[in-house]
């Protein structure tokens, strides 16, 4: 889960007086987010160590911003949906103390049970990524076995797959 901490600096309106859409815009754009962010499903918008909003991340977009010195900088923007009451992430975190205390870095990666999904191999184990270590290979070989041998799978794939 991404935790994005806002400060009052740079906002014309008090953060606590922003509408849901204004808060979403202030919190989603434009951050230094590495590859680790690609695996995150939710973002929390935090101010004064309180979670003000939760977002379900649909995608991250590469953007270029110009800093105060006129220099171009690569950043990323979040695209997603604002979570409403009734969603487990919203109900567990919005209006409560942030999972991690604020520091100078506005971006934090939070391990939270609500951000887990089941391993895509079908084993049912909770995981933050697509697969537990080694389970991607298990999933591939289970599917190959349904066709037959590796050679039979390749032959089937080559005749079935249409580019």
Backbone as a chain_set.jsonl record, in Angstrom:
{"seq": "XXXXXXXXXXXXXXXXXXXXXXXXXXXXXXXXXXXXXXXXXXXXXXXXXXXXXXXXXXXXXXXXXXXXXXXXXXXXXXXXXXXXXXXXXXXXXXXXXXXXXXXXXXXXXXXXXXXXXXXXXXXXXXXXXXXXXXXXXXXXXXXXXXXXXXXXXXXXXXXXXXX", "coords": {"N": [[0.85, -1.157, 0.0], [0.618, 2.18, -0.869], [1.608, 5.014, 0.938], [0.924, 8.298, 0.964], [2.019, 11.307, 1.993], [0.736, 14.434, 2.495], [1.548, 17.923, 2.692], [0.75, 21.228, 3.856], [1.966, 23.075, 2.264], [2.101, 24.564, -0.909], [-0.547, 24.287, -1.573], [-3.545, 25.956, -2.263], [-5.773, 25.9, -0.747], [-6.831, 24.919, 2.524], [-5.715, 21.663, 3.374], [-7.368, 19.996, 4.873], [-9.846, 21.045, 4.258], [-10.393, 20.395, 1.698], [-12.309, 19.085, -1.049], [-13.376, 15.719, -1.845], [-12.587, 15.143, -4.484], [-10.686, 17.178, -4.936], [-8.772, 16.49, -3.035], [-8.033, 13.99, -3.993], [-6.822, 14.759, -6.455], [-4.69, 16.309, -5.453], [-3.271, 14.363, -4.08], [-2.632, 12.335, -5.902], [-0.807, 13.133, -7.836], [2.297, 14.498, -8.53], [4.618, 12.1, -8.285], [7.768, 10.689, -7.165], [8.057, 7.554, -7.91], [9.102, 4.31, -7.691], [9.76, 1.074, -9.251], [8.662, -0.632, -7.407], [6.228, 0.465, -6.733], [4.527, -0.358, -8.74], [3.399, -2.733, -7.969], [1.585, -2.16, -6.064], [-1.721, -1.915, -4.741], [-3.379, -0.127, -3.5], [-3.61, 3.299, -2.417], [-2.951, 5.572, 0.183], [-3.973, 8.716, 1.267], [-2.515, 11.018, 3.255], [-2.563, 13.361, 5.932], [-1.16, 15.302, 8.455], [-0.592, 12.948, 9.946], [-2.976, 11.532, 9.75], [-5.178, 9.431, 7.99], [-6.761, 10.577, 5.217], [-7.938, 9.826, 2.86], [-8.559, 6.972, 0.776], [-7.413, 5.209, -2.033], [-8.11, 3.1, -4.763], [-5.777, 1.72, -6.792], [-5.644, 1.923, -10.235], [-3.849, 2.294, -12.336], [-0.482, 3.466, -13.029], [0.948, 6.394, -14.258], [3.54, 7.623, -16.318], [4.858, 10.827, -16.026], [5.974, 14.148, -16.84], [7.308, 16.804, -15.08], [7.872, 20.279, -14.406], [10.257, 21.764, -12.394], [10.797, 24.29, -9.795], [13.101, 25.533, -10.662], [12.923, 25.418, -13.348], [13.61, 23.026, -14.49], [13.149, 19.873, -16.102], [11.538, 17.034, -14.794], [11.176, 13.565, -14.184], [8.293, 11.932, -13.158], [5.581, 10.158, -11.524], [2.104, 9.523, -11.86], [-0.884, 8.683, -10.151], [-3.649, 6.767, -11.16], [-6.933, 6.063, -10.41], [-9.639, 4.897, -8.3], [-11.543, 6.626, -5.89], [-12.014, 5.325, -2.745], [-14.969, 4.398, -1.046], [-17.112, 4.589, 1.923], [-17.773, 1.389, 3.3], [-16.116, -0.098, 1.715], [-13.508, -2.355, 2.486], [-10.815, -1.376, 2.865], [-11.144, 1.413, 3.027], [-12.875, 1.55, 5.295], [-11.275, 0.473, 7.307], [-9.084, 2.195, 7.493], [-9.403, 4.994, 6.74], [-9.753, 8.154, 8.254], [-8.415, 7.441, 10.461], [-5.356, 7.015, 12.416], [-2.362, 7.226, 10.519], [-0.794, 4.363, 8.985], [2.028, 4.421, 9.034], [4.262, 6.647, 10.639], [4.641, 10.127, 9.731], [7.391, 11.362, 7.839], [10.246, 13.081, 6.471], [10.264, 12.162, 3.839], [7.685, 11.941, 1.562], [6.557, 9.633, 0.509], [5.688, 6.362, 1.311], [5.94, 2.835, 1.666], [3.663, 0.557, 2.675], [3.164, -2.377, 4.444], [0.285, -4.15, 4.597], [-2.382, -6.161, 5.736], [-4.78, -5.931, 4.26], [-3.984, -5.391, 1.738], [-3.255, -7.628, 0.44], [-3.419, -10.336, -1.935], [-4.599, -13.423, -3.38], [-2.247, -15.93, -4.338], [-1.484, -16.29, -7.75], [-1.113, -18.803, -8.788], [-2.959, -20.509, -7.911], [-2.858, -21.717, -5.454], [-3.927, -20.492, -3.247], [-2.659, -19.075, -1.23], [-1.92, -16.09, 0.625], [-0.493, -13.142, -0.819], [1.672, -10.386, -1.718], [2.515, -9.82, -4.242], [2.152, -11.117, -7.609], [2.72, -13.858, -7.476], [3.823, -16.329, -5.089], [7.271, -16.967, -4.228], [8.662, -19.007, -6.732], [6.197, -20.096, -7.413], [5.209, -19.175, -9.808], [6.488, -20.711, -11.713], [5.447, -23.171, -11.015], [2.776, -22.767, -11.742], [3.008, -22.442, -14.527], [4.05, -24.969, -15.316], [2.021, -26.662, -14.435], [0.028, -25.986, -16.222], [1.187, -26.664, -18.672], [1.284, -29.419, -18.33], [-1.371, -30.072, -18.651], [-1.711, -30.091, -21.358], [0.166, -31.908, -22.211], [3.347, -33.024, -22.936], [6.269, -30.828, -22.796], [7.1, -30.351, -25.421], [4.72, -30.977, -26.807], [3.084, -28.994, -25.773], [4.337, -26.666, -26.792], [3.98, -27.095, -29.542], [1.146, -27.081, -29.64], [0.694, -24.442, -28.708], [1.992, -22.892, -30.693], [0.389, -23.425, -32.906], [-2.025, -22.463, -32.079], [-1.838, -19.832, -31.042], [-2.405, -16.573, -32.12], [-0.868, -13.964, -33.533]], "CA": [[0.0, 0.0, 0.0], [1.356, 3.438, -0.869], [1.144, 6.057, 1.842], [1.379, 9.587, 0.437], [1.792, 12.336, 2.998], [0.645, 15.801, 1.998], [1.745, 19.046, 3.605], [-0.06, 22.365, 3.415], [2.757, 23.837, 1.291], [1.757, 24.396, -2.318], [-2.002, 24.156, -1.761], [-4.247, 27.224, -2.039], [-6.885, 25.648, 0.166], [-6.393, 23.995, 3.577], [-5.874, 20.26, 2.98], [-8.529, 19.43, 5.573], [-11.077, 21.612, 3.705], [-10.512, 19.976, 0.298], [-13.331, 18.09, -1.406], [-12.797, 14.414, -2.16], [-11.913, 15.246, -5.788], [-9.488, 18.014, -4.766], [-7.813, 15.685, -2.285], [-7.549, 12.984, -4.944], [-5.884, 15.42, -7.375], [-3.494, 16.702, -4.699], [-2.542, 13.188, -3.637], [-2.282, 11.383, -6.956], [0.076, 13.705, -8.858], [3.19, 13.724, -9.35], [5.542, 11.577, -7.285], [8.862, 9.798, -7.544], [7.632, 6.202, -7.546], [9.903, 3.304, -8.37], [9.1, -0.137, -9.744], [7.907, -1.234, -6.304], [4.873, 1.02, -6.75], [3.714, -1.074, -9.727], [2.746, -3.874, -7.324], [0.654, -1.684, -5.046], [-3.133, -1.909, -5.129], [-4.072, 0.98, -2.848], [-2.846, 4.447, -1.936], [-3.568, 6.319, 1.269], [-3.61, 10.126, 1.291], [-2.354, 11.302, 4.678], [-2.218, 14.722, 6.351], [-1.015, 15.35, 9.919], [-0.634, 11.561, 10.432], [-4.326, 10.972, 9.666], [-5.561, 9.015, 6.636], [-7.925, 11.343, 4.763], [-8.573, 9.203, 1.691], [-7.97, 5.75, 0.241], [-7.615, 5.095, -3.483], [-7.764, 1.83, -5.397], [-4.926, 2.079, -7.924], [-5.881, 1.244, -11.512], [-2.599, 2.348, -13.105], [0.458, 4.554, -12.774], [1.313, 7.029, -15.529], [4.763, 8.414, -16.335], [4.606, 12.226, -16.36], [7.118, 15.042, -16.709], [6.945, 18.068, -14.444], [8.927, 21.29, -14.388], [10.432, 22.235, -11.022], [10.902, 25.739, -9.612], [14.274, 26.004, -11.402], [12.659, 25.253, -14.77], [14.151, 21.735, -14.945], [12.187, 18.8, -16.33], [11.753, 15.893, -13.912], [10.289, 12.417, -14.395], [7.469, 11.59, -12.005], [4.484, 9.256, -11.854], [0.794, 9.916, -11.35], [-1.789, 7.573, -9.856], [-5.018, 6.776, -11.679], [-7.694, 5.082, -9.652], [-10.961, 5.257, -7.781], [-11.627, 6.968, -4.477], [-12.797, 4.312, -2.035], [-16.095, 4.931, -0.272], [-17.486, 3.765, 3.078], [-18.231, 0.055, 2.908], [-14.951, -0.82, 1.196], [-12.711, -2.732, 3.655], [-9.649, -0.508, 3.06], [-11.68, 2.688, 3.522], [-13.413, 1.419, 6.644], [-10.211, 0.151, 8.256], [-7.992, 3.167, 7.577], [-9.751, 6.412, 6.572], [-10.137, 8.811, 9.496], [-7.608, 6.9, 11.558], [-3.931, 7.325, 12.367], [-1.667, 6.616, 9.389], [-0.048, 3.164, 9.355], [3.423, 4.775, 9.323], [4.361, 8.072, 10.961], [5.175, 10.996, 8.684], [8.794, 11.753, 7.874], [10.524, 14.032, 5.398], [9.881, 11.538, 2.573], [6.223, 11.844, 1.536], [6.115, 8.329, -0.005], [6.041, 5.185, 2.108], [5.336, 1.572, 1.26], [3.123, -0.021, 3.899], [2.64, -3.743, 4.387], [-0.995, -4.194, 5.304], [-3.117, -7.37, 5.336], [-5.834, -5.641, 3.282], [-3.377, -5.207, 0.423], [-2.834, -8.94, -0.042], [-4.31, -11.099, -2.805], [-4.197, -14.825, -3.444], [-1.245, -16.295, -5.333], [-2.148, -16.593, -9.016], [-0.924, -20.199, -9.208], [-4.147, -21.238, -7.488], [-2.645, -22.367, -4.159], [-4.755, -19.821, -2.253], [-1.848, -18.395, -0.219], [-1.894, -14.634, 0.467], [0.772, -12.631, -1.345], [1.611, -8.985, -2.16], [2.805, -9.802, -5.675], [1.306, -12.066, -8.329], [3.032, -15.228, -7.094], [4.843, -16.635, -4.096], [8.492, -17.392, -4.925], [8.621, -20.321, -7.369], [4.852, -20.509, -7.791], [4.981, -18.878, -11.222], [6.926, -21.91, -12.44], [4.453, -24.211, -10.722], [1.589, -22.474, -12.557], [3.343, -22.736, -15.93], [4.182, -26.415, -15.531], [0.691, -27.268, -14.285], [-0.709, -25.765, -17.467], [1.835, -27.488, -19.7], [0.885, -30.81, -18.095], [-2.731, -30.275, -19.164], [-1.586, -30.336, -22.791], [0.998, -33.105, -22.368], [4.764, -32.73, -22.722], [6.664, -29.472, -23.181], [7.075, -30.314, -26.887], [3.315, -30.917, -27.218], [2.589, -27.67, -25.416], [4.879, -25.71, -27.763], [3.284, -27.327, -30.806], [-0.212, -26.57, -29.464], [0.755, -22.983, -28.603], [2.36, -22.32, -31.99], [-0.732, -23.531, -33.841], [-3.178, -21.785, -31.504], [-1.606, -18.402, -30.788], [-2.496, -15.717, -33.301], [-0.277, -12.649, -33.226]], "C": [[0.904, 1.231, 0.0], [0.749, 4.362, 0.176], [1.767, 7.352, 1.364], [1.005, 10.657, 1.455], [1.826, 13.711, 2.356], [1.029, 16.78, 3.103], [0.887, 20.188, 3.078], [0.644, 23.162, 2.324], [2.313, 23.506, -0.141], [0.271, 24.253, -2.604], [-2.67, 25.476, -1.402], [-5.334, 27.109, -0.979], [-6.358, 24.755, 1.297], [-6.688, 22.546, 3.177], [-7.124, 19.668, 3.618], [-9.862, 19.975, 5.072], [-11.296, 21.201, 2.251], [-11.669, 19.003, 0.123], [-12.621, 16.774, -1.705], [-12.028, 14.467, -3.483], [-10.639, 16.087, -5.694], [-8.394, 17.243, -4.034], [-7.197, 14.609, -3.177], [-6.514, 13.603, -5.883], [-4.584, 15.799, -6.667], [-2.638, 15.491, -4.343], [-2.037, 12.28, -4.739], [-1.137, 11.853, -7.842], [1.157, 14.531, -8.21], [4.366, 13.356, -8.446], [6.68, 10.794, -7.915], [8.477, 8.422, -7.016], [8.444, 5.212, -8.361], [9.062, 2.116, -8.811], [8.269, -0.811, -8.655], [6.451, -0.76, -6.304], [3.954, 0.272, -7.712], [2.948, -2.239, -9.114], [1.687, -3.452, -6.314], [-0.767, -1.603, -5.591], [-3.888, -0.699, -4.595], [-3.094, 2.084, -2.478], [-3.655, 5.128, -0.84], [-3.07, 7.753, 1.198], [-3.667, 10.548, 2.761], [-2.008, 12.778, 4.879], [-2.212, 14.738, 7.87], [-1.202, 13.969, 10.558], [-2.034, 10.954, 10.492], [-4.626, 10.619, 8.215], [-6.841, 9.756, 6.259], [-8.675, 10.652, 3.634], [-7.815, 7.93, 1.323], [-8.366, 5.637, -1.229], [-7.269, 3.674, -3.909], [-7.018, 2.173, -6.68], [-5.293, 1.233, -9.137], [-4.598, 1.187, -12.327], [-1.741, 3.501, -12.613], [0.91, 5.082, -14.127], [2.626, 7.785, -15.358], [4.417, 9.823, -16.786], [5.913, 13.003, -16.21], [6.622, 16.353, -16.117], [8.143, 19.013, -14.511], [9.036, 21.824, -12.967], [10.6, 23.752, -10.988], [12.085, 26.339, -10.367], [14.096, 25.879, -12.909], [13.19, 23.945, -15.343], [13.031, 20.71, -15.084], [12.543, 17.617, -15.426], [10.712, 14.81, -14.199], [9.58, 12.087, -13.087], [6.418, 10.58, -12.462], [3.21, 9.765, -11.189], [-0.068, 8.666, -11.173], [-3.119, 7.812, -10.562], [-5.778, 5.704, -10.912], [-9.014, 5.636, -9.186], [-10.864, 5.565, -6.296], [-12.524, 5.927, -3.8], [-13.809, 4.975, -1.11], [-16.329, 4.071, 0.975], [-18.125, 2.458, 2.602], [-17.116, -0.759, 2.281], [-14.04, -1.13, 2.387], [-11.502, -1.825, 3.918], [-10.105, 0.85, 3.603], [-12.077, 2.559, 4.989], [-12.332, 1.164, 7.689], [-9.241, 1.306, 8.478], [-8.39, 4.641, 7.507], [-10.288, 6.976, 7.889], [-9.329, 8.357, 10.697], [-6.146, 7.322, 11.396], [-3.287, 6.559, 11.218], [-0.895, 5.388, 9.852], [1.418, 3.439, 9.716], [3.48, 6.27, 9.639], [4.997, 8.86, 9.824], [6.652, 11.278, 8.928], [9.001, 12.738, 6.732], [10.128, 13.469, 4.034], [8.366, 11.361, 2.541], [5.686, 10.48, 1.082], [6.612, 7.215, 0.905], [5.329, 3.979, 1.51], [4.958, 0.822, 2.53], [2.684, -1.456, 3.632], [1.372, -3.78, 5.219], [-1.768, -5.415, 4.821], [-4.198, -7.12, 4.285], [-5.286, -5.453, 1.873], [-2.86, -6.527, -0.152], [-3.886, -9.525, -0.984], [-3.857, -12.555, -2.754], [-3.196, -15.036, -4.565], [-1.962, -16.761, -6.604], [-1.902, -18.01, -9.532], [-2.139, -21.043, -8.836], [-4.0, -21.908, -6.135], [-3.463, -21.738, -3.036], [-3.982, -19.083, -1.173], [-1.859, -16.885, -0.445], [-0.508, -14.14, 0.06], [0.58, -11.175, -1.763], [1.827, -8.879, -3.664], [1.837, -10.764, -6.373], [1.476, -13.495, -7.817], [3.942, -15.262, -5.87], [6.096, -17.073, -4.843], [8.376, -18.828, -5.444], [7.252, -20.75, -7.857], [4.502, -20.134, -9.229], [5.38, -20.075, -12.07], [5.955, -23.066, -12.227], [3.235, -24.017, -11.616], [1.832, -22.807, -14.023], [3.367, -24.237, -16.17], [2.864, -27.158, -15.325], [-0.111, -27.131, -15.573], [-0.123, -26.56, -18.629], [1.373, -28.938, -19.572], [-0.533, -31.092, -18.596], [-2.74, -30.55, -20.665], [-0.831, -31.642, -23.037], [2.44, -32.777, -22.017], [5.053, -31.28, -23.101], [6.608, -29.334, -24.702], [5.631, -30.216, -27.401], [2.702, -29.553, -26.901], [3.052, -26.635, -26.433], [4.178, -25.863, -29.105], [1.853, -26.78, -30.744], [-0.216, -25.045, -29.46], [1.017, -22.355, -29.965], [1.219, -22.403, -33.005], [-1.96, -22.757, -33.362], [-3.01, -20.276, -31.405], [-1.603, -17.618, -32.092], [-1.98, -14.347, -32.927], [-1.127, -11.573, -33.813]], "O": [[1.85, 1.31, 0.784], [-0.472, 4.477, 0.285], [2.989, 7.495, 1.356], [-0.172, 10.881, 1.741], [2.822, 14.101, 1.749], [0.858, 16.5, 4.289], [0.358, 20.111, 1.969], [-0.01, 23.852, 1.542], [2.173, 22.343, -0.521], [-0.127, 24.112, -3.761], [-2.389, 26.05, -0.35], [-5.757, 28.106, -0.393], [-5.506, 23.904, 1.041], [-7.78, 22.241, 2.698], [-7.858, 18.92, 2.972], [-10.911, 19.432, 5.418], [-12.279, 21.613, 1.634], [-11.974, 18.208, 1.012], [-11.395, 16.735, -1.804], [-10.941, 13.9, -3.592], [-9.626, 15.746, -6.305], [-7.219, 17.343, -4.388], [-5.994, 14.353, -3.122], [-5.443, 13.03, -6.085], [-3.5, 15.627, -7.224], [-1.411, 15.586, -4.31], [-1.091, 11.523, -4.521], [-0.544, 11.034, -8.544], [0.808, 15.278, -7.297], [5.03, 14.239, -7.904], [6.575, 10.302, -9.038], [8.563, 8.162, -5.816], [8.462, 5.279, -9.59], [7.833, 2.142, -8.756], [7.282, -1.484, -8.952], [5.552, -1.506, -5.918], [2.737, 0.264, -7.525], [1.951, -2.688, -9.68], [0.972, -4.294, -5.771], [-0.981, -1.264, -6.755], [-4.905, -0.291, -5.157], [-1.908, 1.838, -2.256], [-4.878, 5.242, -0.926], [-1.867, 7.983, 1.081], [-4.704, 10.452, 3.417], [-1.259, 13.365, 4.098], [-3.145, 14.247, 8.504], [-1.881, 13.833, 11.576], [-2.257, 9.974, 11.202], [-4.361, 11.413, 7.312], [-7.877, 9.585, 6.901], [-9.877, 10.85, 3.458], [-6.606, 7.822, 1.528], [-9.499, 5.929, -1.611], [-6.264, 3.113, -3.474], [-7.564, 2.843, -7.557], [-5.262, 0.003, -9.09], [-4.289, 0.164, -12.938], [-2.2, 4.384, -11.889], [1.218, 4.308, -15.033], [2.81, 8.503, -14.375], [3.757, 10.004, -17.81], [6.838, 12.558, -15.53], [5.646, 16.936, -16.589], [9.285, 18.577, -14.656], [8.049, 22.281, -12.391], [10.552, 24.414, -12.025], [12.075, 27.529, -10.68], [15.01, 26.196, -13.67], [13.217, 23.774, -16.562], [12.09, 20.684, -14.291], [13.712, 17.246, -15.311], [9.537, 15.097, -14.425], [10.213, 11.978, -12.037], [6.372, 10.198, -13.632], [3.24, 10.353, -10.108], [0.019, 7.719, -11.954], [-3.645, 8.925, -10.559], [-5.313, 4.572, -10.785], [-9.453, 6.703, -9.619], [-10.193, 4.86, -5.542], [-13.65, 5.686, -4.235], [-13.521, 5.991, -0.477], [-15.809, 2.96, 1.073], [-18.899, 2.428, 1.646], [-17.161, -1.989, 2.31], [-13.816, -0.254, 3.223], [-11.195, -1.535, 5.075], [-9.505, 1.372, 4.542], [-11.664, 3.364, 5.824], [-12.463, 1.596, 8.834], [-8.632, 1.395, 9.544], [-7.758, 5.467, 8.167], [-11.143, 6.38, 8.545], [-9.536, 8.831, 11.814], [-5.756, 7.902, 10.383], [-3.615, 5.399, 10.969], [-0.395, 5.358, 10.976], [1.983, 2.78, 10.589], [2.817, 7.069, 8.978], [5.793, 8.325, 9.051], [7.099, 11.414, 10.067], [8.04, 13.177, 6.101], [9.699, 14.223, 3.161], [7.814, 10.692, 3.414], [4.5, 10.197, 1.249], [7.798, 7.136, 1.227], [4.252, 4.099, 0.925], [5.813, 0.493, 3.353], [1.921, -1.716, 2.701], [1.392, -3.473, 6.411], [-1.807, -5.681, 3.62], [-4.501, -8.015, 3.495], [-6.055, -5.366, 0.916], [-2.108, -6.529, -1.126], [-5.079, -9.252, -0.852], [-2.836, -12.868, -2.142], [-3.283, -14.4, -5.615], [-2.923, -17.527, -6.54], [-2.415, -18.385, -10.586], [-2.336, -22.138, -9.363], [-4.916, -22.602, -5.695], [-3.674, -22.36, -1.995], [-4.597, -18.512, -0.273], [-1.812, -16.439, -1.592], [0.512, -14.648, 0.527], [-0.525, -10.766, -2.12], [1.357, -7.928, -4.288], [0.83, -11.171, -5.795], [0.509, -14.252, -7.732], [4.731, -14.344, -5.642], [5.998, -17.51, -5.989], [8.039, -19.745, -4.695], [7.154, -21.689, -8.648], [3.588, -20.72, -9.809], [4.694, -20.417, -13.033], [5.678, -23.839, -13.144], [2.718, -24.979, -12.183], [0.97, -23.385, -14.686], [2.766, -24.722, -17.129], [2.621, -28.175, -15.973], [-0.837, -28.045, -15.965], [-0.86, -27.07, -19.472], [1.103, -29.603, -20.572], [-0.856, -32.233, -18.929], [-3.67, -31.169, -21.181], [-1.154, -32.389, -23.96], [2.721, -32.301, -20.916], [4.197, -30.59, -23.654], [6.128, -28.324, -25.218], [5.355, -29.455, -28.328], [1.9, -29.028, -27.673], [2.255, -25.815, -26.889], [3.821, -24.869, -29.736], [1.4, -26.104, -31.667], [-1.037, -24.425, -30.135], [0.345, -21.399, -30.351], [1.099, -21.537, -33.872], [-2.838, -22.433, -34.162], [-3.953, -19.528, -31.662], [-0.893, -17.956, -33.039], [-2.576, -13.649, -32.106], [-0.812, -10.391, -33.673]]}, "num_chains": 1, "name": "protein.A"}
